[in-house]
């Protein structure tokens, strides 16, 4: 019964975003088990065999918000998203086999730093976010603009990471995020 | 004799503040309903006497959940209080008089909170990584990522704080709002913990 509902929901979102709105694409074998909320002028791409699940505690869903026509949220194959929130105005890349908990990932500040320029539409300070193969993003953590996580890196729960590069296999946590354990603990 | 005295005191309290008495009655009735629902649906849940509930409480999973006497459950910050257990061996034990408002607990091994704890909309997870529903939890994975959570009595956790696996907190500690308590450390009694990751910044009086 649950599987039937999931298949129906997946088919509904596929038809909606891939064929009617034409702003996203899903690979074969992707299952959507929660609400998928997509807003904005940008595009998204979800690879094959992904799983989009509701939050661990059952009351959240996956949201993909784009704020610019050039924005792209590219998600690789076999990625698990659990109520992850994306806010993109440039590019967010999630590579294969990553697991993302209920975290916020955004690649822009969305406003200019100077107060008098904050209402201007064109803000040119975006930096893309890269989450490499096999990463794990913990609960309630945030990846701000310019974050780049190496292969197999672990972002601990409630960590906040900004313009930083995390080496492959490292474990980072805290605010601002710092190295908690070296590669391959 | 003593019981009659207590009843008399209750009666005076009710006459002084009938609205509060009504609220307490409401909570007790809801608590009774929730308790009987859990008795039918999930035999691993044990809830003590005088359980008060205002709104929903979500308990999922095959593990044991024990809530002590005089517990109170409310909704906080639009979050439903939620207790999750991932394996049949996992357990969540909340002491007597604990106060949950929008608290979310996820347990793979064990989460133990002492008595009279006040937990605001906190997230308590005893694992750094959360397994997928169909993932097999083997011993190696568990050794690497899962640490037990032990919290002493009179613990107070502020809003939006986070307690991760491996936290050992003494009695009468206070965790500030938005703080993140990461594992691997022991915190002495009566400490005021703040920041991300949380450090002891003073004494809680």
Interface residues (C-beta under 8 A of the other chain):
Chain A: X51 X53 X56 X57 X58 X59 X80 X82 X99 X101 X136 X138 X139 X140 X154 X156 X157 X158 X159 X160 X173 X174 X175 X180 X185
Chain B: X58 X60 X79 X80 X82 X84 X104 X106 X123 X125 X128 X129 X130 X132 X133 X144 X162 X164 X180 X182 X195 X196 X197
